Amino acid sequence: MIWVLSTFFLLLVIGVPIGYVLGISGVLGILQIGGASMLAMAPQRYFAGLDLFTFLAMPLFIFAGEIMNKAGITERLAKFADALVGHLRGGMAQSCMVSSVLFAGITGAAVAEAAAFGSTMVPAMEKTGYKRPFACAVVVAGSIIGPTIPPSNLMVIYGSMMGVSIASLFAAGILPGLVMGLFCMGVIASLGRRLNLPKSGQRPSLLGIIKAFRNSLSALIMPVIILGGILTGWVTPTEGASVAVFYALVLGVFVYRQVGFHDIVEMLIRTARITGVVFLIIAAASILSWWMTFMKLPQMITHLFLGLTSDPSMIILMVLVLLLILGMFMDINAILIVLGPILGALATSIGMNPVQAGIMIVLALNIGLMTPPVGASLFVLSSITGEKIERITASMWPFVIAEVAVLFLVAYWPRMTLSVPALLGL
């Protein structure tokens, strides 16, 4: 066992891509169990790790997000958000946060949202007097709302692995995502006078708000159609993702006329690349997960936690600290696949609802997207804007604290996550 774990951490430290780290470590684990005669198990586990119908929803949601982004939905949502809160101090930052909440119901992908707003909202905020590091921090903080408010690829992965209703997870993520957006808006408001954030202008008229709403209505309807169909049981998450692609194509090609054939080809290629990376990690991690199960590592980790304390509150705290630390150094998909079943089972063993446990784990990993040194949203903003990661991070800590506060609410207040599923009868 020690050789497999040592290899895993060594490859991770020297910078080997996480998919290869997981695959190599898993194969070594199989060799340790049964030698070369067991190697046939590796391709079987590799295929089995992806042989879940619900995983098909991931590339479809990613593709739908690509289409909506190309069709100019980001700009329309931003104008509607600006009509609502743009007149406040720090109004453009507030608009960016509201846009992130609206955009989250369309793509559910933090990196896609960070790329979209990084190339549009950051330059716009700079022109009106915002410092670039703060503008980048606002976009990064808003981007992780994407995988919290459904649709969420992390929820699809967790629900598929743990046998938890994806519709219930989607419903449970709505309220935490909205609260996260409100907390971040509170941070912007509290920093408004201290940082002398600019005001965008006068309060818009009711007619202006109605006009902005009408221009963005077709985009706002999309999450209602998708989530409404999934939460009411009319469609499965995979079918809902297919509906999202169809609706996005109709908007992009026929309504807004911003998407052409060549654009579709390019978006398909980008979707294949993003999906390929995620699926490689999932498949490789399934080999390592099988080895961990065979070696009874989940039981060992559970006994370790329970041996330190029997207090459920302290166990939850240790799980949160572990996830937040790992999220700073590892790919969150890999953490979810390898440790999600272990920590999810641990949380349910102390009486936590499986849906609440899933949202807690997903939200903790989402925060890893904005924390250095390997936060994906951080790297996207840095590469797009040219701003140094250190400067973005320095401006981002108030938002990190606010979102960690939401995480603790999710972990210790079950009603935060379970009220909406209960209301919908899920």
C-alpha positions as CSV (number, residue, x, y, z in Angstrom):
1,M,0.0,0.0,0.0
2,I,2.8,2.4,0.9
3,W,4.4,2.1,-2.6
4,V,1.1,3.0,-4.3
5,L,0.4,6.0,-2.1
6,S,4.1,7.2,-2.3
7,T,3.9,7.0,-6.1
8,F,0.7,8.9,-6.1
9,F,2.1,11.8,-4.1
10,L,5.4,11.8,-5.8
11,L,3.9,12.1,-9.3
12,L,1.6,14.8,-8.0
13,V,4.4,16.9,-6.5
14,I,6.6,16.7,-9.7
15,G,3.7,18.0,-11.8
16,V,2.5,15.0,-13.7
17,P,-1.1,15.6,-15.1
18,I,-3.6,14.3,-12.6
19,G,-5.2,11.8,-15.0
20,Y,-1.8,10.0,-15.5
21,V,-1.2,10.2,-11.7
22,L,-4.4,8.4,-11.0
23,G,-4.0,5.8,-13.8
24,I,-0.4,4.9,-13.0
25,S,-1.1,4.7,-9.2
26,G,-4.2,2.5,-9.9
27,V,-2.2,0.1,-12.2
28,L,0.5,-0.2,-9.5
29,G,-2.2,-1.0,-7.0
30,I,-3.6,-3.8,-9.3
31,L,0.0,-5.2,-9.7
32,Q,0.4,-5.1,-5.9
33,I,-2.8,-7.2,-5.4
34,G,-2.3,-9.9,-8.0
35,G,0.7,-9.2,-10.2
36,A,0.7,-9.2,-14.0
37,S,-2.2,-11.6,-14.1
38,M,-4.5,-8.9,-12.8
39,L,-3.6,-6.3,-15.4
40,A,-6.6,-7.2,-17.4
41,M,-8.6,-5.5,-14.6
42,A,-7.2,-2.1,-15.6
43,P,-9.0,-1.6,-18.9
44,Q,-12.2,-3.2,-17.5
45,R,-12.2,-0.7,-14.6
46,Y,-11.3,2.2,-17.0
47,F,-14.4,1.4,-19.1
48,A,-16.6,0.8,-16.1
49,G,-15.7,4.2,-14.7
50,L,-17.4,5.9,-17.6
51,D,-20.2,3.4,-18.2
52,L,-22.9,5.6,-16.7
53,F,-25.7,7.0,-18.8
54,T,-26.0,10.1,-16.6
55,F,-22.4,11.1,-17.5
56,L,-23.7,12.0,-21.0
57,A,-25.3,15.1,-19.5
58,M,-21.8,16.6,-18.9
59,P,-20.7,17.2,-22.5
60,L,-24.2,18.3,-23.4
61,F,-24.3,21.0,-20.7
62,I,-20.8,22.1,-21.7
63,F,-21.8,22.3,-25.3
64,A,-25.0,24.3,-24.5
65,G,-22.9,26.7,-22.5
66,E,-20.5,27.2,-25.4
67,I,-23.4,28.0,-27.7
68,M,-25.1,30.4,-25.3
69,N,-21.8,32.2,-24.7
70,K,-21.2,32.5,-28.5
71,A,-24.7,33.8,-29.0
72,G,-24.0,36.8,-26.8
73,I,-26.1,35.7,-23.8
74,T,-23.4,36.9,-21.4
75,E,-23.8,40.5,-22.6
76,R,-27.6,40.4,-22.5
77,L,-27.7,39.0,-18.9
78,A,-25.1,41.6,-17.9
79,K,-27.3,44.5,-19.2
80,F,-30.3,43.1,-17.4
81,A,-28.3,42.8,-14.1
82,D,-26.9,46.3,-14.6
83,A,-30.5,47.6,-14.9
84,L,-31.3,46.1,-11.6
85,V,-28.2,47.0,-9.4
86,G,-25.9,49.1,-11.6
87,H,-26.9,52.4,-9.9
88,L,-25.5,51.2,-6.5
89,R,-21.9,52.0,-5.4
90,G,-19.8,49.3,-6.9
91,G,-22.7,48.8,-9.2
92,M,-20.8,47.2,-12.1
93,A,-19.3,44.7,-9.7
94,Q,-22.8,44.0,-8.3
95,S,-24.0,43.6,-11.8
96,C,-21.3,41.1,-12.5
97,M,-22.3,39.1,-9.4
98,V,-26.0,39.1,-10.4
99,S,-25.0,38.1,-13.9
100,S,-23.0,35.2,-12.5
101,V,-26.1,33.9,-10.7
102,L,-28.2,34.2,-13.9
103,F,-25.4,32.6,-16.0
104,A,-25.1,29.7,-13.5
105,G,-28.5,28.4,-14.4
106,I,-27.4,28.1,-18.0
107,T,-23.9,26.5,-18.0
108,G,-23.1,25.3,-14.5
109,A,-19.4,25.5,-15.4
110,A,-17.1,27.8,-13.4
111,V,-14.3,27.9,-16.0
112,A,-16.6,28.8,-18.8
113,E,-18.1,31.6,-16.8
114,A,-14.7,32.9,-15.7
115,A,-13.6,33.0,-19.3
116,A,-16.8,34.7,-20.5
117,F,-16.8,37.4,-17.9
118,G,-13.0,37.7,-17.8
119,S,-13.0,38.9,-21.4
120,T,-16.0,41.2,-21.1
121,M,-16.7,42.4,-17.6
122,V,-13.1,42.9,-16.4
123,P,-12.3,45.4,-19.2
124,A,-15.6,47.1,-18.7
125,M,-15.0,47.5,-15.0
126,E,-11.5,48.8,-15.6
127,K,-12.8,51.5,-17.9
128,T,-15.1,52.8,-15.2
129,G,-12.4,53.1,-12.5
130,Y,-12.1,49.6,-10.9
131,K,-8.6,48.3,-10.2
132,R,-8.0,45.2,-12.3
133,P,-7.1,42.8,-9.4
134,F,-10.4,43.6,-7.7
135,A,-12.4,43.2,-10.9
136,C,-10.7,39.8,-11.5
137,A,-11.5,38.8,-7.9
138,V,-15.2,39.6,-8.4
139,V,-15.4,37.5,-11.5
140,V,-13.5,34.6,-9.9
141,A,-15.8,34.7,-6.8
142,G,-18.9,34.8,-9.0
143,S,-17.7,32.0,-11.2
144,I,-17.9,29.3,-8.5
145,I,-21.6,30.0,-8.2
146,G,-21.9,28.3,-11.6
147,P,-21.3,24.7,-10.3
148,T,-23.4,25.4,-7.2
149,I,-26.7,26.5,-8.9
150,P,-27.8,23.7,-11.2
151,P,-27.1,22.4,-13.7
152,S,-23.8,21.2,-12.1
153,N,-21.4,18.7,-13.6
154,L,-20.0,17.9,-10.1
155,M,-23.5,17.1,-8.9
156,V,-24.0,14.8,-11.9
157,I,-20.7,13.0,-11.0
158,Y,-21.5,12.7,-7.3
159,G,-25.1,11.6,-7.8
160,S,-24.0,8.9,-10.4
161,M,-21.3,7.5,-8.1
162,M,-23.3,7.6,-4.8
163,G,-26.7,6.6,-6.2
164,V,-28.2,9.9,-4.9
165,S,-31.0,11.6,-6.9
166,I,-29.4,14.1,-9.3
167,A,-32.7,16.0,-9.4
168,S,-32.6,16.3,-5.6
169,L,-29.0,17.5,-5.7
170,F,-30.0,20.1,-8.3
171,A,-32.9,21.3,-6.2
172,A,-30.7,21.4,-3.0
173,G,-28.1,23.6,-4.8
174,I,-30.4,26.4,-5.6
175,L,-30.7,28.1,-2.2
176,P,-27.0,27.8,-1.3
177,G,-26.1,29.3,-4.7
178,L,-28.4,32.2,-4.2
179,V,-27.2,32.9,-0.7
180,M,-23.6,32.7,-1.9
181,G,-24.4,35.4,-4.5
182,L,-26.0,37.6,-1.8
183,F,-23.0,37.2,0.5
184,C,-20.6,38.2,-2.2
185,M,-22.8,41.2,-3.0
186,G,-22.6,42.1,0.7
187,V,-18.8,42.0,0.5
188,I,-18.9,44.4,-2.5
189,A,-21.3,46.7,-0.7
190,S,-19.1,46.7,2.5
191,L,-16.0,47.4,0.5
192,G,-17.7,50.1,-1.6
193,R,-16.8,53.2,0.4
194,R,-13.5,51.9,1.7
195,L,-12.2,51.2,-1.8
196,N,-14.2,54.1,-3.3
197,L,-15.8,51.9,-5.8
198,P,-17.5,53.9,-8.6
199,K,-21.3,54.3,-9.0
200,S,-22.6,53.7,-12.5
201,G,-25.2,56.4,-12.6
202,Q,-28.8,57.1,-11.7
203,R,-31.4,54.6,-10.8
204,P,-32.9,53.2,-14.0
205,S,-36.6,53.7,-14.8
206,L,-39.1,51.0,-14.6
207,L,-39.3,51.1,-18.4
208,G,-35.6,50.6,-18.7
209,I,-35.7,47.5,-16.4
210,I,-38.6,46.1,-18.4
211,K,-36.8,46.7,-21.7
212,A,-33.6,45.0,-20.4
213,F,-35.7,42.1,-19.1
214,R,-37.5,41.7,-22.4
215,N,-34.1,41.6,-24.3
216,S,-32.8,38.8,-22.0
217,L,-36.1,36.9,-21.6
218,S,-35.2,34.2,-24.0
219,A,-32.0,33.5,-22.1
220,L,-33.7,33.6,-18.7
221,I,-36.3,31.1,-19.8
222,M,-33.6,28.5,-20.5
223,P,-32.9,27.4,-16.9
224,V,-36.6,27.5,-16.2
225,I,-37.2,25.0,-19.0
226,I,-34.2,22.7,-18.1
227,L,-34.6,22.7,-14.3
228,G,-38.3,22.7,-14.4
229,G,-38.3,19.6,-16.6
230,I,-35.7,17.8,-14.4
231,L,-37.2,18.8,-11.0
232,T,-40.7,17.8,-12.0
233,G,-39.6,14.5,-13.4
234,W,-40.6,15.2,-17.0
235,V,-37.0,14.6,-18.2
236,T,-33.9,13.0,-16.8
237,P,-30.8,15.2,-16.4
238,T,-29.4,13.8,-19.6
239,E,-32.6,14.5,-21.5
240,G,-32.6,18.0,-19.9
241,A,-29.1,18.6,-21.2
242,S,-30.2,17.6,-24.7
243,V,-33.1,20.1,-24.4
244,A,-30.6,22.7,-23.4
245,V,-28.5,22.1,-26.5
246,F,-31.5,22.2,-28.8
247,Y,-32.8,25.4,-27.2
248,A,-29.3,27.0,-27.3
249,L,-29.0,26.2,-31.0
250,V,-32.4,27.7,-31.8
251,L,-31.5,30.9,-30.0
252,G,-27.9,31.1,-31.4
253,V,-28.7,30.2,-35.0
254,F,-32.3,31.5,-35.6
255,V,-33.1,34.1,-33.0
256,Y,-29.9,36.0,-32.4
257,R,-28.1,34.9,-35.6
258,Q,-24.7,34.8,-33.9
259,V,-23.8,31.2,-34.4
260,G,-22.8,29.7,-37.8
261,F,-21.7,26.3,-39.0
262,H,-18.0,26.9,-38.4
263,D,-18.7,28.2,-34.9
264,I,-20.6,25.0,-34.1
265,V,-17.6,22.9,-35.3
266,E,-15.2,24.9,-33.1
267,M,-17.5,24.6,-30.1
268,L,-17.8,20.9,-30.6
269,I,-14.0,20.6,-30.6
270,R,-13.7,22.7,-27.4
271,T,-16.4,20.6,-25.8
272,A,-14.6,17.4,-26.8
273,R,-11.4,18.7,-25.3
274,I,-12.9,19.8,-22.0
275,T,-15.0,16.6,-21.7
276,G,-12.0,14.4,-22.7
277,V,-9.9,15.8,-19.9
278,V,-12.7,15.3,-17.3
279,F,-13.5,11.8,-18.6
280,L,-9.8,10.8,-18.5
281,I,-9.7,11.8,-14.9
282,I,-12.9,9.9,-14.1
283,A,-11.8,6.7,-15.8
284,A,-8.3,6.7,-14.3
285,A,-9.7,7.5,-10.9
286,S,-12.0,4.5,-11.1
287,I,-9.0,2.2,-11.2
288,L,-7.5,3.8,-8.1
289,S,-10.9,3.8,-6.4
290,W,-11.3,0.1,-7.0
291,W,-7.9,-0.5,-5.5
292,M,-8.7,1.6,-2.5
293,T,-12.0,-0.3,-2.0
294,F,-10.2,-3.6,-2.3
295,M,-7.6,-2.5,0.3
296,K,-10.4,-1.3,2.6
297,L,-9.0,2.3,2.7
298,P,-12.5,3.8,3.0
299,Q,-13.1,1.8,6.2
300,M,-9.7,2.8,7.5
301,I,-10.3,6.5,6.9
302,T,-13.7,6.3,8.5
303,H,-12.3,4.5,11.5
304,L,-9.5,7.2,11.7
305,F,-12.0,10.0,11.8
306,L,-14.3,8.3,14.2
307,G,-11.3,7.3,16.4
308,L,-10.3,11.0,16.8
309,T,-13.8,12.0,17.9
310,S,-17.4,10.8,18.0
311,D,-18.8,14.3,17.9
312,P,-20.6,14.7,14.5
313,S,-19.9,18.4,14.4
314,M,-16.2,17.9,14.7
315,I,-16.2,15.1,12.1
316,I,-18.0,17.5,9.7
317,L,-15.4,20.2,10.5
318,M,-12.5,17.7,9.7
319,V,-14.1,16.8,6.4
320,L,-14.5,20.4,5.4
321,V,-10.9,21.3,6.3
322,L,-9.6,18.3,4.4
323,L,-11.6,19.2,1.3
324,L,-10.6,22.9,1.4
325,I,-6.9,22.0,1.8
326,L,-7.0,19.3,-1.0
327,G,-8.9,21.8,-3.2
328,M,-5.9,24.1,-3.1
329,F,-3.6,21.5,-4.6
330,M,-5.5,18.9,-6.6
331,D,-8.0,18.9,-9.5
332,I,-11.5,18.9,-7.9
333,N,-12.9,16.3,-10.2
334,A,-10.2,13.9,-9.1
335,I,-10.9,14.7,-5.4
336,L,-14.6,14.1,-5.9
337,I,-14.2,10.8,-7.6
338,V,-11.5,9.4,-5.3
339,L,-12.7,10.7,-1.9
340,G,-16.4,11.6,-2.6
341,P,-17.7,8.2,-1.9
342,I,-15.6,7.8,1.2
343,L,-16.4,11.2,2.7
344,G,-20.0,11.0,1.6
345,A,-20.4,7.6,3.3
346,L,-18.7,9.0,6.4
347,A,-21.1,12.0,6.6
348,T,-24.1,9.8,6.2
349,S,-22.8,7.4,8.9
350,I,-23.1,10.2,11.4
351,G,-26.7,11.0,10.4
352,M,-26.3,13.6,7.7
353,N,-28.7,13.4,4.8
354,P,-27.1,12.1,1.6
355,V,-28.3,15.1,-0.4
356,Q,-26.9,17.6,2.2
357,A,-23.6,15.6,2.3
358,G,-23.4,15.9,-1.5
359,I,-24.0,19.6,-1.6
360,M,-21.5,20.1,1.2
361,I,-18.8,18.2,-0.6
362,V,-19.5,19.9,-4.0
363,L,-19.5,23.4,-2.5
364,A,-16.2,22.8,-0.6
365,L,-14.6,21.6,-3.9
366,N,-16.0,24.6,-5.8
367,I,-14.2,26.9,-3.4
368,G,-11.0,25.1,-4.5
369,L,-11.5,26.7,-8.0
370,M,-10.7,30.1,-6.5
371,T,-7.9,29.3,-4.1
372,P,-4.2,29.2,-5.0
373,P,-2.0,27.6,-6.1
374,V,-4.0,25.6,-8.6
375,G,-7.5,27.2,-8.7
376,A,-8.7,26.8,-12.2
377,S,-10.8,30.0,-12.3
378,L,-7.7,31.9,-11.0
379,F,-5.6,30.7,-13.9
380,V,-8.3,31.5,-16.4
381,L,-8.6,35.1,-15.2
382,S,-4.8,35.5,-15.0
383,S,-4.3,34.2,-18.6
384,I,-7.1,36.3,-20.1
385,T,-6.4,39.6,-18.3
386,G,-2.6,39.3,-17.8
387,E,-3.0,40.1,-14.1
388,K,-0.8,38.3,-11.7
389,I,-2.4,35.5,-9.6
390,E,-0.9,36.9,-6.4
391,R,-2.6,40.3,-7.0
392,I,-5.9,38.7,-7.7
393,T,-5.6,36.5,-4.6
394,A,-4.9,39.5,-2.4
395,S,-8.2,41.1,-3.5
396,M,-10.1,37.9,-3.3
397,W,-9.9,36.9,0.4
398,P,-13.0,38.7,1.5
399,F,-15.0,36.7,-1.1
400,V,-13.3,33.5,0.0
401,I,-14.4,34.1,3.6
402,A,-17.9,34.9,2.6
403,E,-18.2,31.7,0.5
404,V,-16.7,29.6,3.3
405,A,-19.3,31.0,5.6
406,V,-22.0,29.7,3.2
407,L,-20.3,26.3,3.2
408,F,-20.5,26.1,7.0
409,L,-24.2,27.1,6.8
410,V,-24.7,24.2,4.3
411,A,-22.8,21.8,6.6
412,Y,-24.5,22.7,9.9
413,W,-27.9,23.9,8.9
414,P,-29.8,21.1,7.0
415,R,-32.7,23.4,6.1
416,M,-30.4,25.4,3.8
417,T,-30.1,22.4,1.4
418,L,-33.2,20.3,2.1
419,S,-36.0,22.8,2.2
420,V,-36.3,23.2,-1.6
421,P,-36.2,19.4,-2.4
422,A,-38.8,18.9,0.3
423,L,-40.9,21.7,-1.2
424,L,-40.8,19.9,-4.6
425,G,-41.5,16.5,-3.1
426,L,-38.1,15.1,-4.0
